[in-house]
Amino acid sequence: MNRSLRSSRFRHTVAVLATVGTASLALAGCTATTAASTVAADCAPAHKDLTTYTKGTLTVGVPENPPYTQTSGSSASGLEIDVVEKLAAAECLKLAYVPITYGNGIPMISEQKKTDIITGGWYVTQARAEKVGFTTPTYFDSMAIVSKEGLTTVEGLEDVGAVASGAGFSWEADMTKVLNGDLKTYPGTIEMKQDLSNGRVKAALDGYAVAVAAYKGTDFKVEIAKPDSRVTITTDMPKIAFPIAKENTALSNAFSELIDGYRTDGTLAGLLEKHELTKDLVVPADVAATSIR
């Protein structure tokens, strides 16, 4: 999936996260509130003199996109929230969350300048790199095939009938050609899951991590599509990283150094296993070193 078009997938309005603390910020009509975390008076940051929009606080944009990010009552959770919590703790920063969508996430950094970092599983693309900076990548994503039969190949989809796909994925053009009109596009995972459950479609295509979370506990199997030269994403898996203000290279570099450490010491792999994802999704050091920054 090319997340430069990711906004097409989600139409959810994310609830404002109510948290402990009295400080609040008016952010483009939304409210960011200080998270229920504290910083010890003697905390020594891993990097000195980092700049954030609110001194001493890391303001984090949060869309609704499990397993990467989601809201639950008065808190945020998910794979990327776990990483951000570690980054903030290492740099002695409090956390403040602000709701975003995939339509306004990048502008919240590049234009409105109201968030320091955004979460939600953003793909690293050249188009985005012209507007924001990126940390070193964390994880790969890929096209997942969801079916009761456990289909694993693009070829296997050619004779099953109607296949669902979220609109805006990078595989959309390729799969439209392969399936000759049998590809049906949907606003997002919820709508695809409904039609798959009702038998209106025979299989669905979604981002792997999202699909694992969405179909947990169902009779459907989620498999990463095997390489097929006709579908680029199956041979060139996209990388996920945290977008940060392009001019705030100090913050991006600091977080990248920490993330590279989490890559080496197994932290990133451990977080994947916590969320029931394969540790093979960790972007290796040599690949991360060549990523767009």
PyMOL commands that set and color helices and strands:
alter all, ss='L'
color gray80, all
select helices_A, chain A and resi 3-9+79-90+105-110+126-129+155-157+172-179+189-198+208-214+232-234+249-264+267-274+279-281+285-288
alter helices_A, ss='H'
color red, helices_A
select strands_A, chain A and resi 24-27+30-34+57-62+70-72+75-77+94-99+117-118+133-134+139-140+143-147+163-166+183-186+203-207+221-224+239-240+243-244
alter strands_A, ss='S'
color yellow, strands_A
deselect
rebuild
show_as cartoon
